């Protein structure tokens, strides 16, 4: 059963659902999306659950998502209850799985440092402190592709990080696009 639950195809499905549920959680909190009573909390649980499954399923993904989670904390991105629920689920599962965890310093530090710098510059672009082409670059979430690509060139074993990161951001951005079109009548910026 565990072989199927944590197989590569399932990890890829979890990464797509991670991006989808993460953005729906944002839309429910920050952009006025209304689904049903309790949906905000449900999507926080789902987001955290899919992240937890990836943490349990692959040590490289555990390193990647732990670094990403810490970078979100640094940037104050865990700013609503459902974000906190998702982060808590992922951290508790990480602690549960700690005896099976091996730190990959290259992966962990590169993701944490580069994502943090990129994210802080994106925040500066959001505040209009950076403009022009740089603002577009930082707003594009391109680091979710470029950093895993570079890491995969350094060590091909990181391909799973590249695949899950790419699926996560594609589903996140697709959900954002649908959310933007749904919310368009309210003139709200979806980010």
Order of alpha helices (4+ residues) and beta strands (2+ residues): alpha-alpha-alpha-alpha-alpha-alpha-alpha-alpha-alpha
